[in-house]
Amino acid sequence: MILIHHNPACATSRNVLHTIEAAGYAPVVINYLEQGWTRPQLLGLFAAAGLTPRTALRETKSPAAELGLLEAGVSDERILDAMLEHPVLVNRPIVCSPKGVALCRPSETVLDLLEQWPEGPFAKEDGEIIIDAAGQRVERAGQTG
């Protein structure tokens, strides 16, 4: 089973969902902005993905700055409390699969979590090819394997 914590208004999240579906999966889609988060859920996701509340914090297009969460010395506990109150503070999408859990930014990170990939060539919604015609992952400039 593949599960995606999804924000349909986010291009990265849409690209990840499209990649999963194009690979032949029918993922469980959780719109976390509507459902919100629980503390155990976030702590479990962060632990599985190797994240902390600070590294999972969405800093732009969120109330992080006005809530004072970008200041040095803000505790993970305070950030976590804010994430529970304001679900948009959690960066996304977070994907869970049998191969692991990851914050899939950039969107092609999801390929690491899939046993099978979409048939190539395959592109993101902006036209960037991420899988070539031979079915190989296309590395972005400056990106390493």
Z-matrix of the N, CA and C atoms (Angstrom, degrees):
N
C 1 1.450
C 2 1.538 1 109.30
N 3 1.305 2 114.44 1 141.54
C 4 1.464 3 120.67 2 175.46
C 5 1.523 4 107.35 3 -118.48
N 6 1.314 5 115.26 4 135.91
C 7 1.465 6 121.97 5 -179.53
C 8 1.521 7 107.76 6 -126.45
N 9 1.326 8 115.80 7 136.02
C 10 1.462 9 120.43 8 177.88
C 11 1.518 10 109.39 9 -125.63
N 12 1.325 11 115.66 10 128.59
C 13 1.468 12 122.34 11 171.43
C 14 1.522 13 104.21 12 -87.93
N 15 1.310 14 115.77 13 108.25
C 16 1.467 15 123.69 14 -161.27
C 17 1.519 16 112.38 15 -119.65
N 18 1.350 17 114.35 16 144.09
C 19 1.464 18 121.96 17 169.58
C 20 1.524 19 105.37 18 -122.76
N 21 1.341 20 118.33 19 107.47
C 22 1.458 21 120.41 20 -176.13
C 23 1.530 22 114.15 21 -63.36
N 24 1.323 23 118.43 22 -15.95
C 25 1.469 24 121.16 23 178.81
C 26 1.527 25 112.13 24 -83.79
N 27 1.315 26 117.79 25 -6.73
C 28 1.470 27 122.99 26 -175.51
C 29 1.527 28 110.07 27 -100.83
N 30 1.341 29 116.39 28 124.64
C 31 1.467 30 121.02 29 -180.00
C 32 1.526 31 111.63 30 -60.71
N 33 1.323 32 117.62 31 -41.49
C 34 1.468 33 119.97 32 179.56
C 35 1.523 34 109.99 33 -61.30
N 36 1.308 35 116.67 34 -45.12
C 37 1.456 36 121.12 35 -179.97
C 38 1.534 37 110.68 36 -64.07
N 39 1.329 38 117.13 37 -41.98
C 40 1.476 39 120.36 38 177.10
C 41 1.525 40 111.23 39 -62.45
N 42 1.335 41 117.21 40 -41.69
C 43 1.465 42 120.64 41 178.42
C 44 1.520 43 111.55 42 -62.04
N 45 1.314 44 116.88 43 -42.39
C 46 1.463 45 120.72 44 179.62
C 47 1.526 46 110.05 45 -63.94
N 48 1.319 47 117.53 46 -46.60
C 49 1.464 48 120.81 47 179.31
C 50 1.531 49 110.42 48 -61.07
N 51 1.324 50 116.87 49 -43.92
C 52 1.464 51 120.56 50 179.44
C 53 1.532 52 111.11 51 -62.06
N 54 1.319 53 117.39 52 -40.96
C 55 1.461 54 121.58 53 178.93
C 56 1.524 55 110.68 54 -62.50
N 57 1.310 56 117.12 55 -45.25
C 58 1.470 57 121.89 56 179.36
C 59 1.527 58 110.05 57 -60.48
N 60 1.327 59 116.26 58 -48.62
C 61 1.467 60 120.29 59 -178.35
C 62 1.526 61 111.57 60 -66.22
N 63 1.334 62 117.49 61 -39.92
C 64 1.471 63 121.14 62 179.71
C 65 1.525 64 111.49 63 -66.64
N 66 1.327 65 116.90 64 -22.81
C 67 1.463 66 121.20 65 177.07
C 68 1.531 67 111.44 66 -80.26
N 69 1.330 68 116.62 67 -4.06
C 70 1.455 69 120.32 68 176.55
C 71 1.514 70 115.71 69 101.06
N 72 1.307 71 117.12 70 7.38
C 73 1.463 72 120.90 71 179.90
C 74 1.527 73 110.76 72 -93.48
N 75 1.327 74 115.71 73 153.69
C 76 1.459 75 122.73 74 172.52
C 77 1.533 76 106.14 75 -115.38
N 78 1.332 77 117.25 76 84.83
C 79 1.464 78 119.98 77 -173.38
C 80 1.526 79 112.86 78 -72.20
N 81 1.315 80 114.30 79 156.32
C 82 1.457 81 120.99 80 167.87
C 83 1.523 82 105.13 81 -80.55
N 84 1.326 83 116.53 82 123.66
C 85 1.463 84 121.56 83 -176.85
C 86 1.526 85 108.67 84 -108.25
N 87 1.317 86 115.63 85 121.83
C 88 1.462 87 121.09 86 178.59
C 89 1.525 88 107.94 87 -112.49
N 90 1.321 89 116.07 88 115.24
C 91 1.460 90 120.81 89 174.65
C 92 1.526 91 106.37 90 -83.73
N 93 1.324 92 115.76 91 93.39
C 94 1.465 93 120.59 92 -172.77
C 95 1.524 94 112.68 93 -68.22
N 96 1.332 95 117.95 94 -20.53
C 97 1.467 96 118.96 95 177.25
C 98 1.527 97 110.64 96 -68.90
N 99 1.327 98 116.59 97 -31.75
C 100 1.469 99 120.77 98 177.12
C 101 1.519 100 111.69 99 -84.55
N 102 1.336 101 116.80 100 -41.61
C 103 1.460 102 121.28 101 -174.76
C 104 1.513 103 113.79 102 -84.12
N 105 1.326 104 116.15 103 -27.05
C 106 1.461 105 119.42 104 -175.35
C 107 1.523 106 110.68 105 75.75
N 108 1.315 107 115.01 106 -175.35
C 109 1.454 108 123.20 107 -177.45
C 110 1.518 109 109.59 108 -123.62
N 111 1.322 110 115.81 109 159.65
C 112 1.463 111 121.18 110 166.98
C 113 1.526 112 106.83 111 -113.17
N 114 1.306 113 116.85 112 155.94
C 115 1.469 114 120.81 113 178.61
C 116 1.535 115 110.78 114 -58.39
N 117 1.362 116 119.23 115 -50.20
C 118 1.466 117 118.50 116 179.98
C 119 1.542 118 112.43 117 -60.86
N 120 1.309 119 117.13 118 -36.49
C 121 1.461 120 120.89 119 178.96
C 122 1.532 121 110.54 120 -61.80
N 123 1.331 122 116.64 121 -50.76
C 124 1.464 123 119.88 122 -179.91
C 125 1.519 124 111.58 123 -63.25
N 126 1.311 125 117.58 124 -44.83
C 127 1.464 126 120.63 125 -179.55
C 128 1.527 127 110.57 126 -61.10
N 129 1.329 128 117.18 127 -40.36
C 130 1.460 129 121.23 128 178.50
C 131 1.515 130 112.21 129 -66.42
N 132 1.336 131 116.74 130 -45.23
C 133 1.468 132 120.60 131 178.73
C 134 1.525 133 110.82 132 -62.68
N 135 1.320 134 116.24 133 -46.17
C 136 1.459 135 119.89 134 -178.87
C 137 1.530 136 110.97 135 -62.23
N 138 1.329 137 117.24 136 -44.28
C 139 1.467 138 120.37 137 179.67
C 140 1.532 139 110.18 138 -62.05
N 141 1.325 140 117.29 139 -44.59
C 142 1.468 141 120.77 140 -178.09
C 143 1.526 142 112.03 141 -66.60
N 144 1.336 143 116.98 142 -32.60
C 145 1.467 144 121.26 143 -177.92
C 146 1.524 145 113.09 144 -93.07
N 147 1.331 146 117.42 145 -2.02
C 148 1.461 147 120.37 146 -178.97
C 149 1.523 148 112.17 147 71.03
N 150 1.321 149 116.17 148 33.07
C 151 1.459 150 121.96 149 -179.55
C 152 1.520 151 110.37 150 -108.96
N 153 1.313 152 115.42 151 163.95
C 154 1.457 153 122.42 152 168.69
C 155 1.522 154 106.35 153 -120.58
N 156 1.315 155 118.84 154 164.84
C 157 1.464 156 118.23 155 174.40
C 158 1.531 157 112.10 156 -52.86
N 159 1.329 158 117.62 157 -38.21
C 160 1.475 159 120.80 158 179.91
C 161 1.533 160 110.98 159 -64.63
N 162 1.336 161 118.14 160 -45.49
C 163 1.468 162 119.67 161 -177.60
C 164 1.525 163 112.36 162 -74.79
N 165 1.327 164 117.47 163 -19.33
C 166 1.468 165 121.15 164 178.04
C 167 1.527 166 112.55 165 -94.00
N 168 1.319 167 116.79 166 -0.58
C 169 1.465 168 121.41 167 -176.56
C 170 1.526 169 111.37 168 -72.60
N 171 1.305 170 115.73 169 127.54
C 172 1.467 171 120.90 170 173.87
C 173 1.527 172 106.80 171 -81.84
N 174 1.324 173 115.82 172 112.88
C 175 1.462 174 120.30 173 -172.97
C 176 1.516 175 113.45 174 -89.37
N 177 1.333 176 117.61 175 -28.23
C 178 1.464 177 120.62 176 -179.45
C 179 1.515 178 109.52 177 -108.95
N 180 1.322 179 115.70 178 157.78
C 181 1.471 180 121.69 179 -179.56
C 182 1.521 181 111.40 180 51.11
N 183 1.329 182 114.51 181 39.18
C 184 1.461 183 122.40 182 177.27
C 185 1.527 184 106.79 183 -151.50
N 186 1.325 185 116.86 184 168.14
C 187 1.472 186 118.78 185 178.67
C 188 1.529 187 114.14 186 -82.19
N 189 1.327 188 118.76 187 18.93
C 190 1.470 189 121.15 188 -175.80
C 191 1.518 190 112.64 189 -56.53
N 192 1.329 191 117.36 190 -46.48
C 193 1.470 192 119.83 191 -177.57
C 194 1.520 193 111.19 192 -66.06
N 195 1.337 194 117.13 193 -48.54
C 196 1.470 195 118.43 194 -177.79
C 197 1.516 196 113.08 195 -66.79
N 198 1.332 197 117.37 196 -21.71
C 199 1.469 198 120.28 197 175.89
C 200 1.528 199 111.60 198 -86.16
N 201 1.332 200 117.41 199 -0.67
C 202 1.457 201 121.43 200 178.28
C 203 1.517 202 113.98 201 76.10
N 204 1.341 203 117.39 202 17.53
C 205 1.460 204 120.69 203 -175.03
C 206 1.528 205 113.89 204 -80.23
N 207 1.333 206 116.86 205 -11.37
C 208 1.462 207 120.18 206 -178.79
C 209 1.528 208 112.27 207 -91.18
N 210 1.325 209 116.00 208 -5.36
C 211 1.465 210 120.84 209 179.42
C 212 1.523 211 110.76 210 -68.91
N 213 1.320 212 116.10 211 147.86
C 214 1.462 213 120.71 212 175.70
C 215 1.526 214 109.31 213 -62.94
N 216 1.297 215 115.81 214 142.85
C 217 1.455 216 120.29 215 175.23
C 218 1.516 217 115.72 216 85.95
N 219 1.326 218 118.71 217 -0.21
C 220 1.464 219 120.49 218 176.87
C 221 1.528 220 107.39 219 -69.72
N 222 1.318 221 116.40 220 129.36
C 223 1.463 222 120.52 221 -174.86
C 224 1.528 223 111.48 222 -73.91
N 225 1.335 224 115.20 223 154.08
C 226 1.460 225 120.39 224 174.39
C 227 1.528 226 110.27 225 -60.15
N 228 1.304 227 116.85 226 -34.59
C 229 1.469 228 121.17 227 -179.99
C 230 1.531 229 110.40 228 -62.65
N 231 1.319 230 116.78 229 -43.31
C 232 1.471 231 120.25 230 178.50
C 233 1.525 232 110.88 231 -65.37
N 234 1.342 233 116.62 232 -41.06
C 235 1.461 234 120.15 233 178.05
C 236 1.530 235 109.78 234 -63.66
N 237 1.320 236 117.12 235 -44.38
C 238 1.462 237 121.31 236 179.51
C 239 1.531 238 110.86 237 -60.60
N 240 1.325 239 117.26 238 -44.67
C 241 1.474 240 120.61 239 177.11
C 242 1.530 241 110.85 240 -57.87
N 243 1.337 242 116.73 241 -42.82
C 244 1.471 243 120.96 242 179.19
C 245 1.526 244 111.19 243 -65.46
N 246 1.335 245 117.57 244 -37.54
C 247 1.464 246 121.43 245 178.58
C 248 1.524 247 111.36 246 -63.37
N 249 1.319 248 116.23 247 -35.53
C 250 1.462 249 119.95 248 178.53
C 251 1.529 250 110.68 249 -68.85
N 252 1.316 251 116.38 250 -35.90
C 253 1.460 252 121.54 251 179.26
C 254 1.531 253 112.17 252 -79.03
N 255 1.329 254 116.52 253 -34.49
C 256 1.476 255 123.00 254 -177.49
C 257 1.533 256 108.43 255 -127.80
N 258 1.332 257 118.97 256 86.69
C 259 1.469 258 121.83 257 -175.85
C 260 1.530 259 114.36 258 -54.49
N 261 1.324 260 117.96 259 -26.35
C 262 1.463 261 121.43 260 -179.31
C 263 1.530 262 112.26 261 -63.82
N 264 1.314 263 117.84 262 -15.82
C 265 1.462 264 121.48 263 -179.94
C 266 1.531 265 113.44 264 -70.47
N 267 1.329 266 117.05 265 -15.12
C 268 1.460 267 120.24 266 179.64
C 269 1.524 268 108.33 267 -87.13
N 270 1.328 269 115.66 268 123.67
C 271 1.455 270 120.12 269 178.46
C 272 1.526 271 109.00 270 -66.22
N 273 1.309 272 116.38 271 153.45
C 274 1.442 273 120.16 272 -174.21
C 275 1.510 274 110.98 273 -148.12
N 276 1.314 275 114.84 274 169.34
C 277 1.463 276 130.72 275 0.22
C 278 1.535 277 111.43 276 -86.89
N 279 1.305 278 115.25 277 148.27
C 280 1.455 279 121.08 278 172.77
C 281 1.525 280 106.24 279 -104.60
N 282 1.333 281 115.53 280 126.21
C 283 1.464 282 121.45 281 -176.58
C 284 1.523 283 109.09 282 -117.09
N 285 1.339 284 114.88 283 137.33
C 286 1.460 285 122.63 284 176.33
C 287 1.525 286 107.38 285 -116.45
N 288 1.331 287 116.78 286 129.79
C 289 1.464 288 121.04 287 177.22
C 290 1.521 289 107.61 288 -143.83
N 291 1.335 290 117.34 289 172.22
C 292 1.462 291 118.77 290 176.13
C 293 1.529 292 112.98 291 -60.07
N 294 1.329 293 117.95 292 -19.50
C 295 1.469 294 121.60 293 -179.94
C 296 1.530 295 112.90 294 -89.52
N 297 1.352 296 117.84 295 -5.75
C 298 1.455 297 119.61 296 178.59
C 299 1.512 298 113.31 297 141.81
N 300 1.317 299 114.30 298 -170.25
C 301 1.464 300 123.01 299 -178.93
C 302 1.523 301 106.85 300 -129.98
N 303 1.343 302 115.96 301 136.35
C 304 1.466 303 118.60 302 180.00
C 305 1.520 304 110.97 303 -153.52
N 306 1.324 305 113.84 304 149.54
C 307 1.458 306 121.65 305 165.86
C 308 1.523 307 104.33 306 -80.31
N 309 1.310 308 117.54 307 114.44
C 310 1.468 309 121.95 308 -171.19
C 311 1.522 310 111.71 309 -92.78
N 312 1.324 311 114.89 310 72.50
C 313 1.449 312 123.41 311 173.59
C 314 1.515 313 107.07 312 -130.84
N 315 1.301 314 120.07 313 117.27
C 316 1.452 315 127.64 314 -0.13
C 317 1.533 316 111.47 315 -69.07
N 318 1.322 317 115.71 316 166.96
C 319 1.456 318 120.95 317 -171.16
C 320 1.524 319 113.77 318 -60.24
N 321 1.330 320 118.52 319 -30.42
C 322 1.467 321 119.49 320 -179.09
C 323 1.526 322 112.67 321 -68.92
N 324 1.319 323 118.00 322 -9.03
C 325 1.465 324 121.94 323 173.83
C 326 1.523 325 110.61 324 -56.33
N 327 1.336 326 116.91 325 -28.35
C 328 1.464 327 120.69 326 -179.03
C 329 1.526 328 111.55 327 -59.89
N 330 1.324 329 118.18 328 -25.99
C 331 1.469 330 120.48 329 -179.63
C 332 1.527 331 111.18 330 -58.50
N 333 1.332 332 117.34 331 -30.96
C 334 1.462 333 121.54 332 178.79
C 335 1.524 334 112.26 333 -65.88
N 336 1.333 335 116.81 334 -19.59
C 337 1.461 336 121.66 335 -176.77
C 338 1.523 337 113.36 336 -99.62
N 339 1.341 338 117.53 337 -1.80
C 340 1.458 339 121.50 338 -174.75
C 341 1.524 340 111.60 339 -108.30
N 342 1.329 341 116.57 340 135.07
C 343 1.466 342 121.62 341 174.65
C 344 1.524 343 109.99 342 -72.02
N 345 1.338 344 116.65 343 -36.18
C 346 1.470 345 121.32 344 178.62
C 347 1.517 346 108.32 345 -125.35
N 348 1.319 347 115.11 346 148.75
C 349 1.457 348 122.30 347 -177.90
C 350 1.522 349 110.69 348 -111.89
N 351 1.327 350 116.06 349 162.80
C 352 1.470 351 118.65 350 172.93
C 353 1.528 352 109.76 351 -62.23
N 354 1.319 353 115.36 352 153.81
C 355 1.461 354 119.85 353 175.61
C 356 1.521 355 109.06 354 -67.69
N 357 1.325 356 115.82 355 139.14
C 358 1.457 357 120.02 356 -179.65
C 359 1.513 358 111.77 357 -92.21
N 360 1.307 359 118.38 358 160.58
C 361 1.468 360 124.04 359 -0.73
C 362 1.525 361 110.92 360 -73.75
N 363 1.319 362 114.94 361 146.76
C 364 1.464 363 121.16 362 -178.11
C 365 1.525 364 108.48 363 -134.67
N 366 1.330 365 115.85 364 132.15
C 367 1.464 366 121.06 365 -175.79
C 368 1.520 367 111.36 366 -125.07
N 369 1.331 368 114.19 367 155.64
C 370 1.459 369 121.25 368 171.72
C 371 1.527 370 108.48 369 -75.39
N 372 1.320 371 117.46 370 171.81
C 373 1.464 372 120.32 371 -176.27
C 374 1.523 373 113.28 372 -63.40
N 375 1.334 374 118.12 373 -20.12
C 376 1.466 375 120.06 374 177.19
C 377 1.530 376 112.26 375 -86.83
N 378 1.330 377 116.91 376 1.55
C 379 1.452 378 121.53 377 178.12
C 380 1.517 379 114.83 378 95.84
N 381 1.335 380 117.88 379 -8.93
C 382 1.469 381 120.57 380 -179.92
C 383 1.527 382 109.70 381 -66.96
N 384 1.337 383 116.11 382 123.56
C 385 1.467 384 121.70 383 179.10
C 386 1.529 385 108.73 384 -75.24
N 387 1.352 386 116.03 385 128.73
C 388 1.467 387 119.58 386 177.03
C 389 1.528 388 111.75 387 -113.64
N 390 1.347 389 116.88 388 -18.86
C 391 1.462 390 122.31 389 174.03
C 392 1.519 391 106.31 390 -131.43
N 393 1.340 392 116.03 391 125.72
C 394 1.468 393 118.63 392 -176.80
C 395 1.534 394 111.02 393 -81.99
N 396 1.332 395 116.69 394 178.64
C 397 1.462 396 122.34 395 -176.47
C 398 1.529 397 112.25 396 -61.75
N 399 1.336 398 116.93 397 -24.12
C 400 1.466 399 121.17 398 178.78
C 401 1.529 400 112.09 399 -86.40
N 402 1.329 401 116.66 400 1.41
C 403 1.459 402 120.35 401 179.79
C 404 1.515 403 114.40 402 83.04
N 405 1.325 404 116.96 403 14.65
C 406 1.467 405 121.87 404 -179.65
C 407 1.524 406 110.59 405 -97.21
N 408 1.303 407 115.25 406 144.78
C 409 1.462 408 121.33 407 176.67
C 410 1.527 409 109.89 408 -65.25
N 411 1.320 410 116.40 409 135.01
C 412 1.453 411 121.90 410 177.41
C 413 1.521 412 107.46 411 -96.54
N 414 1.331 413 115.70 412 120.38
C 415 1.464 414 120.20 413 179.74
C 416 1.521 415 109.50 414 -82.42
N 417 1.309 416 116.39 415 136.75
C 418 1.471 417 121.29 416 176.42
C 419 1.513 418 109.18 417 -75.94
N 420 1.309 419 115.58 418 155.35
C 421 1.469 420 120.33 419 176.68
C 422 1.524 421 109.09 420 -56.41
N 423 1.314 422 115.92 421 131.81
C 424 1.461 423 120.36 422 178.60
C 425 1.521 424 113.31 423 83.65
N 426 1.339 425 117.93 424 -3.26
C 427 1.452 426 121.52 425 -178.70
C 428 1.523 427 108.52 426 -97.30
N 429 1.303 428 116.13 427 140.15
C 430 1.473 429 119.81 428 176.71
C 431 1.499 430 109.48 429 -113.09
N 432 1.345 431 115.51 430 150.61
C 433 1.444 432 127.00 431 -175.76
C 434 1.442 433 116.62 432 -34.97
